[in-house]
Amino acid sequence: MTAPTFASSRTAITTVFVTFGIAIGALAGSMPSVMRNAGIDAETFGLGLTLSTVLTVGAMSVGGQIARFASNRAVLLAVLPAFALSLGAYLTAASPVWFFITIPIMGLCFGLTDLFMNAEAVALEHDLKRPIFMTFHGGVSAGVGVMAVVASWLSTQWGTWAVAMMAAVMFSVSWVFVHQAIAPRPLAAGRAARISTLPNKTPLMLLGIAAGLIIAAETAALLWSAKLLDEIAPSLAAIAGLGAAFFGVCNAAVRFPGDRMRSLLGEMPLMFGSLVVSICGFVALGLSNSFVVSVAAFASVGFGLALLIPTIFAMSARLVPENRAGALSFVSLLTAVPRVIAPLAFGMVAARLGIAFSFGLVAVGLLASLGLILTFQRKGHGT
């Protein structure tokens, strides 16, 4: 007899998404403190992010193969405890050596959690036969928005260990919910089980490269926002997480009603409008030296980027319904180049020309992403 559960599958996977956002918010809000504690500069931090991103992309890229042997539930149960431990070790790093040991491991956990929580969410949307996917990503944004400002305050007032402890509590709750409420799904099989024979590769390639550019922009906005605001107004260091907080809150404000917007307006018009808003926000960040204007620009970027990656993931999974994790894995593989190069390039440019200038350059990458999405639509795949 199956034991009764205290959480539905939807609640359980929503909790994982919120926890994922809390992890990102912890990184963003604590970034200046982590850099000071570990004794590293912007360029060194950019190198660390590059190593982490390599592991993140690598984990997501092999996820399609992992899906042949382990269910979404099994992977999440294995990776969530490792994620909590690696995040805590990173946040409390007290030397460059420890920083470089912990950040790649954390990147690996980020990648596996990201892939399999999204695969489970898309499958659940299919089970319920109605749009709910954006709501899950709204949970990520809410987690980022709350934790970013909390983490910046905690890390300056108490220390980064307090941020690590708060995140660990949420990871524990997520693990229990997954264990109680998420059932294992059938494993991928047949032609769609292998990346080499995955169908619909051409549209997936366009979506993957576009996603890489967009994720690189998201990463820059989240992880460098506190450092930019810290430089603009050092006296406001305790609230430097406001940039990431506003980004997350604005993300959530769009994502929670995002499923209704998908139904009413269509996915492609939403993506085009979102990219235009995002590009304008990054241009403003590149030109402004004002704390208030920069916070407002991060809010604009949050609004603009909110629906892009969830929409790309949803469209990718629909292209290969018999192996959603495999489709997301293939798309993730194609994000590798921009995602790996961007953190290192951003750190190098920031060290030489300033963080604001680096943010202005992000707008160029989003213009390229807009061109790829237009090509995807012209080939008859968009709606």
N, C-alpha and C positions, 0 to 999 in steps of 0.2 A: 504494500500500500504506500502511495506517495505521500510524503509529509506535506502538510499544508504550508503555503507560502504566505508571507506577510507583505509582499510587494508583487505587483504585476510585472510582466516582461517589459512593458513600456516604461514603467517607473524605474525598473532596475537599469535599463540601458540609458535612460535619461540621467541617472545618478553617475554613471560612468562618464558621460559627456561633460557633466558639470565638474566632476573631479579632474578631467583632462583640462578644462578651462582654468581650474584653480592652480594646476601645475604650471600652466603658461603664465598666469597672473603672478605666481610666486617668483618665476624667473624674471619677469619684466619689472616688477616693483622692487625686487632685491638687487637688481643688476649693479647699481653703483656701489652698494655695500659689498657685494661679492668681489667686485674688481678691487676695491680697497683692501679687503681682508686677504685676498690671494696675492696682492701686489702685482697686478697686471695692468697694462694700458689698453687703449681701444684696439690697436692692431693685434695684440696678443689675444684679446677676447674674440676678435673676429676670426682668428685662426682656430680657436677652440670651438666656436660655433660651426665653422666649416667641418671640423672633424665630427662633431655631433650630427650635423646634417648628413654626412656620408653614411653614418650608421643608421640614421632615421630612414633615409631613402633606401639603403640596402635592405633593411628589415621589411619595409613595405614591398620592395621588389620581389623578395622571396616568399612573401605571404601567400601568393597563389599556389606555390608548391606546398607550403605548410598546410593549406586548406585541404589538400588531398589526404592528410593523415590526422588532422586535429580539427575539431569544431571551433566555432567562434567562442563558445563558452569555455572550452578547455584552454584556449590560448589566453583569454582574458583572466581566468583564474590563476594561470601561471605567471603572467607578466605584471599584474597589478602590485603584488608585494615587492617585486624587484624594482618596479618603477618608484614606489615610495622610498625604498632604501637608497636608490641611486640619486633621487632628487635631494634627499636629506644630506647625503654625502657631498653633493655639489654645492648646496647652499652654505655648508659649513667649511668649505675648502679654505685652508689657511696658508696655502703656498701655491706657486705656479704648478709644481709637480702634481699635487693632489687635484688641482683644477683640471689638468689634462688627463688624469686617470678617470675622473668621475664623469666628465661631460660627454665622452663618447658612449659610455654605458647608458647614461640617461637618454641619449639620442636613440639608441636601440630600443629602449622601452617606449619612447614616444612613438616610434614608427609602428611597432606591433600593436600597440593600443589603438592608434589612429586607424589602422587598416581594419582590424577586426571589430571594433565598435561600430564603424561605418557599415561594414558588411552586414552585421546583425541588424542595424537600424534600417537599412534598405530592405532587408528580408521581412522585417516587421511591418514596414509600410506596405509591402506586397501582401502580407497576410491580412492586414486590415482593409485593404483595397480603398484607401483614401490617403491624400497627401498629409504626412506628418513629419517628413524628414527634416524640414527646416526647424521645427520645434526642438529637435535634438541639438542642432547646432546653436540654437538660441541658448540652450543650457551651457554650452561652451563659453559663449560670449558673456553670459551672466556671471559665470565663474571667474572669467578674466576680469570683468569690470569690478567685482567686489574684491577679489584677492589682490589685484595690482596695487590698489591704494592701501589696503590693509598691510600688505607685505612691505611697502615702502616705509610705512609708519613703524611697524614692528621691527624691521631690520635696523632702523636708526635709533629707536628707543630701547629695544631689548636685545637685539642681535638676530642674526639670520637663523639661529637654532630655533627661535620661537616660530618663525615662518615654516620651518621644516616640520615641527610638531603639529601645527595646525593642518598642514597638508596631509600628514600621515593619518590623522583621524578620519579625514574624508576618504582616503584610499581604503581604509579599513571598512568603512560603511559600504563603499562600492563593492568590495570583494564579497561581503556577506550577501548583498542584494543579488549579485550575479549568481552566486552559489545557490540561493534559494529560488530564484524566479526565472532564470534563463535556461531553456532546455537545449540540449545538443541537436544540431540540424544534420541532415544527411550530408556526407562528404561529397566533394566534386568528383565527377567521373566522366569517362568518355573523352571525346575530342576537345571539349571545352576545359578539361582538367589540366591541360598542358599549355603553357604560354606560347610554345612554338606553333600550336594549331588553334589558338584562340581566334574566334571569328571577329569580324568588324574591326580589324586592326587599324585601317586608315583613319576612320573618324576618331578612334581611341588615341591615335598619335597626335592629332590636332588638339584634342582636349588635354592630353598629357603635357604637351609643351606649354600650352596656355596656362595650365594649372601651375606649372613650375614657376612661371613668371609672377603669377598672382600670389603664390605662397611665399616667394621671396619678398614681395612687397609687404605681405602680412607680417612676416618675421621681422623685417626692418622696423615696421611701425610699432610692433609690440616690444621687442627686445632693446631697441635703442631710444624709445621715447623718453624713458626716465633719465637716461644719460643726457639727452638734448636739453630737457627742462632743467636738469641739475646744473648744466653749464650756463644756461641763460640766466637762472636765478638761484645761485648756490644757497642763499638764505632760506629757500623754500625746499630744501632737500627732503624734508620729511614728507612732503606731498608731491614729490617728483613722479610718483606713480599715477598722478592724475591723467597723464597722456594716455597710458595704457588703459586706465580706468574708463575714461571717456570713450576710447576706442571700443572697449568691451561693451559698455552700456549701450552705445549707439548700434553696435552689431546686434545686440539682443533686441533692441527696439524694432529693428527691421526683420530679424529672423523669426521672432515669434509669430507675427502675422504673415511670414513669407510664404507659407503653403497656400494661403488664400490668394496672395498676389500671383503666385505661379498659376493658379487655376483661372484667375480673372484676366490677367494680362499676357500670359505666355512666358516661357522661360527666356527666349532670346531677347525680346524687348527689355526685360528686366536686366539681363546681363549687359546689354549695350549701355543703358542708362547708368548702371552701377559703375561701369568702367570709366565713364566720363566724369562722374562725381569723384571717384578715387584719384584720377589723374589730376584734377583741379586741387584736391587736398594736398597731394604731394608737392605740387608746384608751390603752393602757399607755404609749406614747411621749408622749402628751399630758399624762399625769399624773405621770410620773417625772422626778426630778432626779438619779437615780443613773446613773453610767457603766455599771455592771454590768447593772442592770435594763434600761437602754436598749439595750445590745448584745443582751441576751436577747430584747427586744421586736423588734428588727430580725430576729433569727433566726426568731421566730414569724411575722412578716410575710413573710419569705422562704419559709417552709413554705406559708403560706396562698395566696400569689399564684402559686406555681410553675406550676400546671397551667391557670390560667385563660386567659391569652392563647393559648397553644398550642392549647387545646381550641377556643376561639372561631375561631381561624384554620382549624383542621382542619374544623370544621363548616361554616364559610363556603365553603371550597373545595369541599366535597362537594356543596353546594347548586348549584354551577355547574361541573360537571366539565369542560365544554367550554371554559371560560376561567377557570382558577383564579386567574391573576394579576388578571383583571378583577374577580372576586368579592372578592379581598383588597383591591384598589384601592378598590372601592365602600365596603367596610367601613371602610377607612382614612379615606376622605373624611368619614364620619360621626363619626369620632373627633375631628374637628378642633376643635369648640367646647370640650369639656372639656380637651383636650390643650393648646390654645393659651392658654386663660384660666388654667388651673391654675398654671403656673410664675410668671406675673406676680402672680396673687393670693397664691400661697404666699410669694413674696418680699416683697410689701407687708405681709402679716400678720406674717411673721417679723420684719421690721424694726420693727414697732410693738408686737407682743404676744409675740414670741419664737418660735423655731423649734418648740419643744415644743408650743405651742398650735396652731400650723399643722398639725402632724402629727395632733393630735386631730381637727381638722376634716376630714381626709382620710377618716376613718371614715364621715362623713355621705355622701360621694360613693359609697363602696362599698355603703352601704345602698341607695342609689338603683339601683346596678348590680344588686344582688340582686333588686330588684323587676322590672327589665327581663328578667332571666334567667327568673324565674318566669312572666312573661307569654309569653316564647318557648316555654316548656314547655306552658303551657295551650293554646297554639294548635296543639299537636300536632307540634312540630318537634324536641323534645328526646327523648333516650333515657336 
